[in-house]
């Protein structure tokens, strides 16, 4: 009864909030309704590990709810939609650029996810390129501005993600130009970059836009293609997933808190880490089982019925955060002073932890993850607004970054290889770099040769910033901090990440 009363109070708090928009209230109210259900057969010991107590919580399910109604991340095959249209949406294949843009906007409104907005908008330049001859460049630019403005104002969080590249296209160049002028936080954009395919002048245009708008980020196309195949996408924050599929779920280990349970390094590796990993894997198995066997999503949703997604192209993401805190705690338990990101022994310990997580994941089999060999994909999770003293993924904590950029990149290169479903590092750069965008492109080229996976840049004093894996505007964060309503949900998250995670205090390069 106490739980019901607490839920009722939370519902009332949402209804009477002066900071939430109507749509944000509806989303939060739906979450409260879901919280009253108990439909999953939870593994023993899980509840203690999930309990959201600061400094003690070891597993986080990232607010997916007690009864999974759909997969967390859904990645439709938009090219199929453009070729065939949709019977359910009563749309024929588009015949010109006007119909193409209109059809995509309608489709986006019907793609669910954990945020209730589409986390993937397609390889947008390739989708629009066939229609570029329909109008002159000035008209195409106006249409693109309307298209992306519509997305920013109706897809109300920047976990919504579009891809461009690796080839240079007229549509891609125009998208970059439009984004530089709009300066919007939505959608997130990734450039699939490959030195063998992407011409330098297109790469330079990407850098110019990234400095102004914190997008596109750069994905190592060769690396993702080798691991996931040609038909991979980057969705949500920086999540590598399969086209026509997605991810059932994403849960994360909070490694620093797991280390706090250990008596010493040996206890951590032999007892604490294996126990928590097993609990989380079993929990993910149960969530997936319910989605596939009981929710009815794959039998009833038009995306599956019309072949825009396929159940057997879904996987799940085995996430982690807090590597830095974990390593530092274990080093202290061993009586050593080295810190993660600054000491070889500490970094070697981080690699040892990743090897243990990777070995566990490779040994664990889920029958509904056929697309990835029956295994989950490892994921360096970007953090949440509530995180305090929890560093995203395997990043070096903000405020402790090495003085020299090359040292930070070398550190990244030891860890990025473990995360085919996503990891990345973020670098605010001095505004003088605008005079030499080739400098940033050369960093990307060198980093990708060293097996870094994903890099993001933005100008240090710009309004649009990359918070963790998503984007927000400083001006909107300031409005929300003053108690004003803001349009996009991710602004609220960015406010928490600013106050708790100090994301606006990164070392400027």
Rosetta blueprint (number, residue, H / E / L):
1 X L
2 X H
3 X H
4 X H
5 X H
6 X H
7 X H
8 X H
9 X H
10 X H
11 X H
12 X H
13 X H
14 X H
15 X H
16 X H
17 X L
18 X L
19 X L
20 X L
21 X L
22 X H
23 X H
24 X H
25 X H
26 X H
27 X H
28 X H
29 X H
30 X H
31 X H
32 X H
33 X H
34 X H
35 X L
36 X L
37 X L
38 X L
39 X L
40 X L
41 X L
42 X L
43 X L
44 X L
45 X L
46 X H
47 X H
48 X H
49 X H
50 X H
51 X L
52 X L
53 X L
54 X L
55 X L
56 X L
57 X L
58 X L
59 X E
60 X E
61 X L
62 X L
63 X L
64 X L
65 X L
66 X L
67 X L
68 X L
69 X L
70 X L
71 X L
72 X L
73 X E
74 X E
75 X L
76 X L
77 X L
78 X H
79 X H
80 X H
81 X H
82 X H
83 X H
84 X H
85 X L
86 X E
87 X L
88 X L
89 X L
90 X L
91 X E
92 X L
93 X L
94 X L
95 X L
96 X L
97 X H
98 X H
99 X H
100 X H
101 X H
102 X H
103 X H
104 X H
105 X H
106 X H
107 X H
108 X H
109 X L
110 X L
111 X L
112 X L
113 X L
114 X L
115 X L
116 X L
117 X L
118 X L
119 X L
120 X E
121 X E
122 X E
123 X E
124 X H
125 X H
126 X H
127 X H
128 X H
129 X H
130 X L
131 X L
132 X H
133 X H
134 X H
135 X L
136 X L
137 X H
138 X H
139 X H
140 X H
141 X H
142 X H
143 X H
144 X H
145 X H
146 X H
147 X H
148 X H
149 X H
150 X H
151 X H
152 X H
153 X H
154 X H
155 X L
156 X L
157 X L
158 X L
159 X L
160 X L
161 X E
162 X E
163 X E
164 X E
165 X E
166 X L
167 X L
168 X L
169 X L
170 X H
171 X H
172 X H
173 X H
174 X H
175 X H
176 X H
177 X H
178 X H
179 X H
180 X H
181 X H
182 X H
183 X L
184 X L
185 X L
186 X L
187 X L
188 X E
189 X E
190 X E
191 X E
192 X E
193 X E
194 X L
195 X L
196 X L
197 X L
198 X L
199 X L
200 X H
201 X H
202 X H
203 X H
204 X H
205 X H
206 X H
207 X H
208 X H
209 X H
210 X H
211 X H
212 X H
213 X H
214 X L
215 X L
216 X L
217 X E
218 X E
219 X E
220 X E
221 X H
222 X H
223 X H
224 X H
225 X H
226 X H
227 X H
228 X H
229 X L
230 X L
231 X L
232 X E
233 X E
234 X E
235 X E
236 X L
237 X L
238 X L
239 X E
240 X E
241 X E
242 X E
243 X L
244 X L
245 X L
246 X E
247 X E
248 X E
249 X E
250 X E
251 X E
252 X E
253 X E
254 X E
255 X H
256 X H
257 X H
258 X H
259 X H
260 X H
261 X L
262 X L
263 X L
264 X L
265 X H
266 X H
267 X H
268 X H
269 X H
270 X H
271 X H
272 X H
273 X H
274 X H
275 X H
276 X H
277 X H
278 X H
279 X H
280 X H
281 X H
282 X H
283 X H
284 X H
285 X H
286 X H
287 X H
288 X H
289 X H
290 X H
291 X H
292 X H
293 X H
294 X L
295 X L
296 X L
297 X H
298 X H
299 X H
300 X H
301 X L
302 X H
303 X H
304 X H
305 X H
306 X L
307 X L
308 X L
309 X L
310 X L
311 X H
312 X H
313 X H
314 X E
315 X E
316 X E
317 X E
318 X E
319 X E
320 X E
321 X E
322 X L
323 X H
324 X H
325 X H
326 X H
327 X H
328 X H
329 X H
330 X H
331 X H
332 X H
333 X H
334 X L
335 X L
336 X L
337 X L
338 X L
339 X L
340 X L
341 X L
342 X L
343 X L
344 X H
345 X H
346 X H
347 X H
348 X H
349 X H
350 X H
351 X H
352 X H
353 X H
354 X H
355 X H
356 X H
357 X H
358 X H
359 X H
360 X H
361 X H
362 X H
363 X H
364 X L
365 X L
366 X L
367 X L
368 X L
369 X L
370 X H
371 X H
372 X H
373 X L
374 X L
375 X L
376 X L
377 X E
378 X E
379 X E
380 X E
381 X L
382 X L
383 X L
384 X L
385 X L
386 X L
387 X L
388 X L
389 X L
390 X L
391 X L
392 X L
393 X L
394 X L
395 X L
396 X L
397 X L
398 X L
399 X L
400 X L
401 X L
402 X L
403 X L
404 X L
405 X H
406 X H
407 X H
408 X H
409 X H
410 X H
411 X H
412 X H
413 X H
414 X L
415 X L
416 X H
417 X H
418 X H
419 X L
420 X L
421 X L
422 X L
423 X L
424 X L
425 X E
426 X E
427 X E
428 X E
429 X E
430 X L
431 X H
432 X H
433 X H
434 X H
435 X H
436 X H
437 X H
438 X H
439 X H
440 X H
441 X H
442 X H
443 X H
444 X H
445 X H
446 X H
447 X H
448 X H
449 X H
450 X L
451 X L
452 X L
453 X L
454 X E
455 X E
456 X E
457 X E
458 X E
459 X E
460 X L
461 X L
462 X L
463 X L
464 X E
465 X E
466 X E
467 X L
468 X L
469 X L
470 X L
471 X E
472 X E
473 X E
474 X H
475 X H
476 X H
477 X H
478 X H
479 X H
480 X H
481 X H
482 X L
483 X L
484 X L
485 X L
486 X L
487 X L
488 X L
489 X H
490 X H
491 X H
492 X H
493 X H
494 X H
495 X H
496 X H
497 X H
498 X H
499 X H
500 X H
501 X H
502 X L
503 X H
504 X H
505 X H
506 X L
507 X L
508 X L
509 X L
